[in-house]
Structure formats: C-alpha cells, structure tokens
Amino acid sequence: MKILVVDDHALFRQGLAMLLSELYPDSKILQAATSAEALETAAQNADIRLVLLDLKLDDGTGSETLEKLTGSLPDAAVAIVSASEDSKDIARSYRAGAKGYIVKSSTSDVLRHALPLILAGETYIPSHAMSLLTGAAAGESESPSAAVAGAPRLTPRQQEILLLMAQGLQNRDIAASLGMLEGTVKVHVKSILQKLGVNNRTHAVVTGIRLGLVPSDLVLPDH
C-alpha cells in the first residue's frame, strides 16, 4: 500500500511518516512538501491508496490541492491533517471530498482509530465539528432541525455522543475525545438508548440515521 504525506513542515511530515510505517509496516510512504510535489507524486503513483494532506502549503491551499488530488487519484482516500480546529475548515474539507479530518493536536491513538475507517471508504470527522455538519447551530438545546418530525429530542451532548457512536467509538474513546469521564458517557449512552427506544448501540445508530439525527454516510459500528 502506498501512502502520500503532504506537509511543508519537514519535522512533522517525517514524524508522521515514521508513525505510519509503524502502523502499516508493509506500506510505502511517499512524502511531498508542496502542492506541486504532491501532484507530481500522484501522477507518478496512480496506485496511492491514502493521502494525508495539510491545509496550508507554501505554494497553494490544501483545499485546492485536495480537489486536484481527488481528481487525479479517484481510488485514493484523502484526509486532511491540519493544525486548524476551526469547524468551518473541517466542514469545508468534508464537503470538498475529504474522507477524514485529523487535527495535529490529536494523539496517535486517534490516528490509529481514524485511518482504518478512512481506508475502508468511511468518514472520520472530529466531534466538535459534527453539529455544523448536521446543521445544528451553536448553543441550540435540542437536536438539529434536519431531524424528521416526531424524532426524540437529544441534548447537544447526546447528539455529539450519538455521532461518535456512529463512527464506531466505544465509551472509553468517546470519553477521551470529549474530555469526559467514561462513567458520564455511559449515563448519556443509556439515556440515548432510552430516548430512541432501542436496546443496543447499533440499533441506536440505525434509528438515528432513519430519524435524521445521524448523517447516513457516517460509519456504522459492526457490533
């Protein structure tokens, strides 16, 4: 498997390449420091399966490069790796075709969880951007207006947790992602199941999709 890392900061790029080599020891890690180098590497390696792309490059924006890479590498999954935690940047990247968005402040555990999802053609989006992607306005106390009529009303925190459940995260991972105690997450999950009238996480996600509470292109848990 070929993986392309595009970042203009050599130390970060090389460190990320080393981590990828540990996660995927049989892979070939390609590196590029500029948009031009990334596009040239893509043209010479049509079998690239994964691209990790910084949003800010010296010779162009990551969003422009994202569009060009998704066009030249239709079979590759392109994910953004950026220092920006702005929900608008995340949403813009998602809508431009990125299969994932990983902030540079994330731990290596986040990368270990996100990359298999992205490689499987699924979506990984940071939890704090979920409300924007699902149409919920900041400060709302209820579920997004996109929910179908009669859908149970979830609090913003319950909505966040349901969306993370949809990505396959377990309680421990959700707690780490949201800076909460695992016991608190368990209480929220129990409340979500009760509100949706289901008895397990998979049914909660399926019901959430049906009711418009969860985007249908988010990953479903496999257990």
C-alpha positions as CSV (number, residue, x, y, z in Angstrom):
1,M,0.0,0.0,0.0
2,K,1.3,3.5,-0.9
3,I,0.6,6.4,1.4
4,L,1.4,10.0,0.5
5,V,2.1,12.5,3.2
6,V,1.9,16.2,2.2
7,D,3.1,18.8,4.6
8,D,5.5,21.7,4.3
9,H,6.9,21.2,7.8
10,A,9.7,18.6,7.4
11,L,9.8,17.5,11.1
12,F,6.1,16.9,11.3
13,R,6.0,15.2,7.9
14,Q,8.8,12.9,8.7
15,G,7.4,12.1,12.2
16,L,4.1,11.3,10.7
17,A,5.8,9.1,8.1
18,M,7.6,7.2,10.9
19,L,4.3,6.6,12.7
20,L,2.6,5.4,9.5
21,S,5.5,3.0,8.9
22,E,4.8,1.5,12.4
23,L,1.1,1.3,11.8
24,Y,1.5,-0.2,8.3
25,P,4.9,-1.9,8.1
26,D,4.3,-3.2,4.6
27,S,3.4,0.1,3.2
28,K,5.5,2.5,1.1
29,I,5.4,6.1,2.5
30,L,5.8,8.9,0.0
31,Q,6.4,12.5,1.0
32,A,5.8,15.9,-0.5
33,A,6.4,19.3,0.9
34,T,4.4,21.3,-1.7
35,S,1.3,21.1,-3.7
36,A,3.3,20.8,-6.9
37,E,5.3,17.9,-5.4
38,A,2.2,16.2,-4.2
39,L,0.5,16.4,-7.7
40,E,3.7,15.2,-9.4
41,T,4.0,12.3,-7.0
42,A,0.3,11.4,-7.6
43,A,0.8,11.5,-11.3
44,Q,3.7,9.0,-11.0
45,N,1.9,6.8,-8.5
46,A,-1.7,6.1,-9.6
47,D,-1.9,3.3,-7.0
48,I,-1.7,5.6,-4.0
49,R,-4.4,4.4,-1.5
50,L,-4.2,7.1,1.2
51,V,-3.2,10.8,1.2
52,L,-2.7,12.8,4.4
53,L,-2.8,16.4,3.4
54,D,-2.0,19.6,5.3
55,L,-4.4,22.5,4.7
56,K,-1.7,25.2,4.4
57,L,1.1,24.7,1.9
58,D,3.6,27.2,0.7
59,D,2.6,27.1,-3.0
60,G,-1.2,26.6,-2.6
61,T,-4.0,25.9,-0.3
62,G,-4.8,22.4,0.9
63,S,-8.4,22.8,-0.4
64,E,-7.2,23.4,-3.9
65,T,-4.8,20.5,-3.7
66,L,-7.5,18.3,-2.2
67,E,-9.7,18.9,-5.3
68,K,-6.8,18.1,-7.7
69,L,-5.7,15.0,-5.8
70,T,-9.2,13.6,-5.6
71,G,-9.5,14.1,-9.3
72,S,-6.1,12.5,-10.2
73,L,-6.4,9.7,-7.6
74,P,-10.1,8.6,-7.7
75,D,-9.3,5.4,-5.9
76,A,-7.4,7.0,-3.0
77,A,-8.8,8.2,0.3
78,V,-7.7,11.8,1.0
79,A,-7.7,13.0,4.6
80,I,-6.8,16.4,6.0
81,V,-4.2,16.6,8.8
82,S,-4.2,20.2,10.0
83,A,-3.4,22.5,12.9
84,S,-6.7,24.2,12.4
85,E,-9.5,23.1,14.6
86,D,-12.0,25.6,13.1
87,S,-15.3,23.8,12.4
88,K,-15.7,25.7,9.2
89,D,-12.4,24.4,7.9
90,I,-13.4,20.9,8.8
91,A,-16.8,21.2,7.2
92,R,-15.3,22.8,4.1
93,S,-12.8,20.0,3.7
94,Y,-15.5,17.4,4.3
95,R,-17.8,18.9,1.6
96,A,-14.8,19.2,-0.8
97,G,-14.3,15.4,-0.7
98,A,-12.0,14.7,2.3
99,K,-12.8,11.4,3.9
100,G,-11.4,12.5,7.2
101,Y,-10.0,15.4,9.2
102,I,-7.4,14.9,11.8
103,V,-6.2,17.8,13.9
104,K,-2.4,17.9,14.6
105,S,-3.0,18.1,18.3
106,S,-4.6,14.6,18.3
107,T,-2.9,11.7,19.9
108,S,-1.5,8.8,17.9
109,D,-4.5,6.7,19.2
110,V,-6.8,9.0,17.2
111,L,-4.8,8.2,14.1
112,R,-4.9,4.5,14.8
113,H,-8.7,4.7,15.0
114,A,-9.3,7.1,12.2
115,L,-7.1,5.6,9.4
116,P,-8.8,2.2,9.2
117,L,-12.1,3.9,8.8
118,I,-10.8,6.3,6.2
119,L,-9.1,3.4,4.3
120,A,-12.4,1.5,4.3
121,G,-14.1,4.4,2.5
122,E,-15.8,5.7,5.6
123,T,-15.7,9.1,7.2
124,Y,-13.8,10.4,10.3
125,I,-14.7,13.9,11.5
126,P,-13.8,15.4,14.9
127,S,-16.7,15.5,17.3
128,H,-16.7,19.3,17.7
129,A,-17.5,19.8,14.0
130,M,-20.4,17.4,14.0
131,S,-23.0,20.0,14.9
132,L,-22.0,22.1,12.0
133,L,-22.1,19.2,9.6
134,T,-25.5,18.2,10.7
135,G,-27.0,21.7,10.7
136,A,-27.1,22.3,14.4
137,A,-26.5,25.9,15.4
138,A,-24.1,26.7,18.2
139,G,-26.0,27.0,21.5
140,E,-29.0,25.0,20.4
141,S,-30.5,23.0,23.2
142,E,-32.2,20.4,21.0
143,S,-31.5,18.2,18.1
144,P,-30.7,19.6,14.6
145,S,-33.7,20.9,12.7
146,A,-32.9,18.3,10.0
147,A,-34.4,15.6,12.2
148,V,-37.7,14.2,10.9
149,A,-41.0,15.2,12.6
150,G,-41.5,13.2,15.8
151,A,-37.9,12.4,16.4
152,P,-36.8,12.3,20.0
153,R,-35.1,15.4,21.2
154,L,-31.4,14.9,22.2
155,T,-29.3,17.4,24.0
156,P,-26.2,18.8,22.1
157,R,-24.0,16.5,24.2
158,Q,-26.2,13.4,23.5
159,Q,-26.1,14.4,19.8
160,E,-22.3,14.5,19.9
161,I,-22.1,11.1,21.6
162,L,-24.5,9.5,19.1
163,L,-22.5,10.8,16.2
164,L,-19.3,9.3,17.7
165,M,-21.1,6.1,18.3
166,A,-21.9,6.1,14.6
167,Q,-18.2,6.2,13.9
168,G,-17.7,3.1,16.0
169,L,-16.1,4.7,19.0
170,Q,-16.6,2.9,22.3
171,N,-17.3,4.7,25.6
172,R,-13.6,5.0,26.6
173,D,-12.7,6.6,23.2
174,I,-15.8,8.9,23.4
175,A,-14.7,10.0,26.9
176,A,-11.2,10.8,25.7
177,S,-12.5,12.6,22.6
178,L,-14.9,14.8,24.6
179,G,-12.8,15.2,27.8
180,M,-15.4,13.4,29.9
181,L,-15.4,10.6,32.4
182,E,-16.2,7.2,31.0
183,G,-19.0,6.8,33.6
184,T,-20.6,10.1,32.4
185,V,-20.5,8.8,28.8
186,K,-22.2,5.6,29.9
187,V,-25.0,7.6,31.5
188,H,-25.5,9.6,28.3
189,V,-25.5,6.4,26.2
190,K,-28.1,4.9,28.4
191,S,-30.3,8.0,28.0
192,I,-29.8,8.0,24.2
193,L,-30.9,4.3,24.0
194,Q,-34.0,5.1,26.1
195,K,-35.0,8.1,24.1
196,L,-34.6,6.2,20.8
197,G,-36.4,3.2,22.2
198,V,-33.7,0.7,21.4
199,N,-31.6,-1.7,23.4
200,N,-28.1,-1.5,21.8
201,R,-25.7,0.9,20.2
202,T,-26.1,-0.5,16.6
203,H,-29.8,0.0,16.7
204,A,-29.4,3.4,18.2
205,V,-27.2,4.4,15.2
206,V,-29.5,2.8,12.6
207,T,-32.5,4.6,14.3
208,G,-30.6,7.8,14.4
209,I,-29.9,7.7,10.6
210,R,-33.6,6.9,9.9
211,L,-34.7,9.8,12.1
212,G,-32.2,12.3,10.5
213,L,-30.1,12.6,13.7
214,V,-27.1,10.9,12.1
215,P,-25.7,11.6,8.6
216,S,-26.2,8.5,6.5
217,D,-22.6,8.4,5.3
218,L,-21.1,8.1,8.7
219,V,-19.7,4.6,9.6
220,L,-22.0,2.2,11.4
221,P,-20.5,0.1,14.2
222,D,-20.0,-3.5,13.3
223,H,-21.1,-4.9,16.6
